[in-house]
């Protein structure tokens, strides 16, 4: 017999009993779900805290720099395929071990040992580096070590300079080791180098080119600059490891942007050098780029240019805004130093009279506020002799 809704034992209605059961079941389910979710969320947070690491560069047993990042250096076997006779199956085996390049990101204010190595490379005296990349946790406890042997500098990239940038800029150094070894950390505390100044901001720069000093104060952006030695590799007898030799240097073009209204002197050189063909070597120009400290009172890093030659002058329209000009120059040599290096190239002879610049390039409105740093003494006819920071 079916009981009426209000005739359950104990005087409890069927509807009330069902509501109570559903609420209890739902409460238990939500409680279990919250516990599961809590543990699932907590695990990644714990893992992330343990995964946070720092990288330190050690050269010749001495810690020299705190790195923003360090990647690469892994060994990889080289495969050779061989078909024997008419067999359908191709035999494969390993013949050598190659090590990927090590990519370091660091502050442009390079420490002495690394700066002297980079400077020597740009002067065609490439050093071989032996060192270690130490990985430590945020408590400075050593976790792992990557030792590298006979590494050549394979590339150096100067970060872009930009008057509107907000993020910090970092210099990139690529090393090609002949071999690497991964070791477990010693567990000891790593003595990190003393803290440097505030991170370099890409707005803090100064570009100067012989005879174009005033126009250079209006430069808004300079594209990244790269110095790349050509690296040759060769197997050494029965050794399974490759040996590397450094060859000629390759330099990226100097590419920068400035308002068209202040590009008149640059156009005059372009017209004479490119259009009229007065482009023999003694009409190329020296110059330099300086990365400046946060207060712009000192030089963090200096890049000197020898034999700059202009080959591109391209106006860029920006709607109703003032036009910019993209300027492109080749460079025969770049050298890197701490602020006292300079090119030894002589000043070019004065350019002959040229046609007037395109409309709009002769006016001289005030220069950009971020680029009005005093330029110091004008570039002399013969720039100072290079000096490498010890």
N, C-alpha and C positions, 0 to 999 in steps of 0.2 A: 504494500500500500504506500502511495506517495504522501509524504508528510507535507502539510501546508508550510508556507514561508516562515511562520512564527511558531512552529510546533516542534523545533529541534530540542533534544534533551538539554536541560539546564536553562531553558528559557531564552536561548540565543537564537536569533533569526539566521536563516540560511544566508541572506544577503550580507549580514554583518560578519559572519564567519568567513565568507569568500573575500571580502575586502581586507580583513585582517591578515589572511594568508598571503594575498598578493603583496601587501605592503611589507611583510616580513621577508618574503622572497626577494623583492626588489632591493630592500635595504642591504641584505647580505651580498647580493650581486654587486651593488655599487661599492660596498666596502672592499670586496675582493679586487674589483677593478682598480680602485684607487691605490691599493697596495701594489698591484702589478705595475701600474703606470708610474708610481713613485720610484720603484726599483729600476724600471726601464729608463727613466729620466736621469736618475742618480748615476747610473753606470757610465754613460757618456761623459758626464761632468767629471767624474773621478778619472776616467781615462784621459780626458783632455788635460787635466791638471798635471798628470804624470807625463804627458807627451810634450809639454812645453819645454823647449830646449834652447840652448844658446851655443853658438859656434865660435871657436877661438883659433886663430892662426898662430902656429909655432914654427919658427925658422931657426935651424941650427941649434935646436934645444932651448930657444928663448921665445917666450910668448911675446908677440909683437902687436897683435891687433884683435879687437873684438869685431866679428863679422856680422853683417845683417843676415847673410845666408851663405851656405856652402853646399854645393850639389856635385854629384858625379864621382868619377874615380873608380867606377866598377869594372872588374875584369870581364872579358867576353871572349869566347873561343872563336877562332876563324875557321870556317868550314871549307874544305876542298872536295869537289866531286870528281870521281874518276870512273870511267867506263873501261873495263878490261875486255879486250877482244870483242866478241859478238854477244856477250852477255846482255840480257835485257835489263838487269838490275844494275843501277849505278852505285858504286861504292862511295861512301862518304866518311871522312875522318877529319880530325882537328890537326892543324899544322902550326898554329901560333896563338898567342894570347895578346889581345889588345886591351888597352885600358882607356876608358872614356875620359874626356877632358874634365877637369875640375873647374867649376864656375864659382867665383867668389864675388860677393857684393859687399862693398865696404864704403866708409865715408871717404870723400875726396881728399881729406886731410890724411894722407898716407903716412904711416910710421916710417922711420928712417930706413930700416932694412928693405922694406917693400918698395919704398920710393926709389932708393938707389938701384934696385933691380929693374924697375920699370924704366928709369932714366937711362940705364945702360943699354937696355933693349932698343930704345929709340935712337941711341947713338951707334947702333950696329955693333954692340958688344954684348950680345945676349948671354946672361948668366944661366947656370943650371942650379935649380933650387932643390934642396932637400928639406923636408919639413913634415908637419903633422897638422891635421885638422882635428881639434878636440871638440867633442860634443858633450855638453854639460847640462844638467837640469837647472831650473831657476834658483835652486839652492847652491849652485856652483859645484855640485858633486859630479865628478867625471863619469860619463856613461860609456863612451866609446872613443876610439882613436883611429884615424885613417892616416897612415904614414905613406908619403910619396917620395920617390927617388928620381933624380935627374930630370926634373920637370923644366920644360921651356915655357916661356910666356907666349901664348898663342894669339892673344888678342887683348887689347885694352880699349874700353869704351868710356868716353867722357859723356856724362849725362847731358840731356838737352837743357839749355838755359831759356827761361821764359819769364817775362816780366809780369805775367798774370798767374803764375803757378802758385799752388798752395801746399802741395805735398813735398816732402823732402826728396832730394836727388842723391843717387848713389853711383859710385864708379864700379864698373865691372871688369874683373881680371880673369882671363881664362888660362889655365895651365894644362900642358900636355905632359903627363908623367910617363916615364918608361916602365914603371911598375908601382903598384900600391899594395899595402897590406892592411887588412882590417883587424883590429885588436879590441878586446874587451876593455872597458874603462878600468882604471886602477882604483876607483872608488874614493880617491882623495879629493880634497877641495882644490878647485882651480883658482889660482890667483889671477884674476882678470886685470888687464891694463887699467890705468887710471882713466876716469871718464874724460872724454873730450868735450869740446864746446858743443853747443846746440847743433843739431843736424843741419847740414848745408841746405839752404833754400835756393832753388833754381832762379829766384829773382835777383840774387846777389852775384852779378858778373860784370865784367868790363871787357869790351872788345876794342882793339885798336889796330888799324891798318895804315901803313905809311901813306901820308898825303890825304887820308880820309878820316882824320881824327874826329872832326865835328859831326860828320854824318854817322859815325859809329856810335855816338852817344844816344842816338834815337833808335837803335836796334831793339826790337821787341822780343824776338825769339831766334835762337840758334839751334839747329838740329843736332842730334848726338854726333859726336866725332869718334871715329874708330881707327886704331892703328893695328894692322894685322901683319905679323911676320909670316912669310911663306915657309911652312914646315915640311921638310922632306923626311921620309921614313925609309928604313932599310933593315932587312933581317941580318943578323950577325952570325954567320956560320951555322952551327948546330943549335944556337940559342932559339928558344921559342918566343922570346921577347923581342919587340921591335926597338930599334934605336932611332932617334930623331935628331935632325940637324936644322938649324934656323937659317933661312935664306933672306932674300930682299924684303923690304918693308912695303906694304901697301897702305895708302892713306885715303880715307874717305874725303869727299868734297866738303868744303866749308859752305854751308847753306844757311842764310839768315834772312830775316824779314824786317822791314822798316817802313815808315810812312812814305808814300810817294813824294809828298811835299818836301821831304828832307833828303831825297836821294839824288839831287842834281849832280854833286861831284862824282858820285859813283857812276851815273849815266855817262858823264863826260869821259871817264876812263873806259867804260864799256864801248862807247862809240869809237874811241881812238884805238883801243886794243883789239876789238873784234871786227867792227865794221871797216875801219880804215887799214887794219892789218899791221899796226905798229906793235907787234907782240913778240919781239925777240926777247931773249932771256933777261937782258938788262932793264927791261921795262916791267918785269914782274916785281912784286912788292913783298916786303916782310911785314909781319904783324904778330899779335899775341892775343890770347884769351886768358883772363884771370878769373878764377872762382874766388869770391870774397867771403870773409867771415860774416857772421850775423850782423855785426855793427858796421860792416863795410870798411873797417879801418885797417885790415890786414889781408894778405893774400893766402888762401888755403892751398891752391894748386895753380900752376901756370903752364899753359901750353903755347909754345912758340911755333910760328909758321915761317917757313922759308920758301921763297919763290911762289907767291900766290899769283894766279892769273885768272882774271874774270872771264867767264864764258856764257853766263846767263843773267838776263835782266828782264823779269817778267812781271808786269803790273797785275795785281789781283783785285778785282772789283768786289766790293762788299755791300751791294745795294746802295742805300743812301749814306752809308758811313764812308769815312775817308778811305781812299784806296791804299793798299799796301803794295810793296814791291818785293818779289822774291829774288834774291841775289845768289848766284852760284859761282864759286871759285874753285879751281883745282889747286893742289898744294903738293910740292915736290918733297918736302920734309917737315915733320913735326917732332918736337922734342918736349919732354915733360919734366918739370922741376917744381920746386917749392915756392917760387915767386921771384927768384933772382936770376933765372935763366933768360937768355935772349938770343935772338938770331944774329948771325954775323953777316947777313946779306946787306949789301950796300943799298942806299936809297936809289930808286929809279930816276932817270932824268925827267925833267918836267915834260908833260904831254903837250904836243902842239895844239894850236887853237882848233877847237872842234865846233861842230854844229851845236846850236842850243838844245838843251834837253827837251823832252816832250812837255806838252802843256801841263802845268801844275807841278813841275818838279823844281822850279826855281825859288818858290816861296820858302820862307824859313819860319814857320810858326814855332812856339816854344817847344822844346824837346819834352819827351815823356818824363813825368816826375820821377819814375823809378830809375831812370837812366841818366840822371844829372850829377852823378858822382864826379867830383873834380878829377880831371884826367892827369894831373901831375905835369911833369915836364914833357914837352913834345918829343916825339921819337927823333933821335939824332940821325945823321946820315949813316953812321955805323953803330949798330946796336951792341950792347954789352956782350962780353964773352960768357958762354954758359957756365953755370955754377951748380953743382949737384949737392943737394943737402946731404950731410954726412949720415 
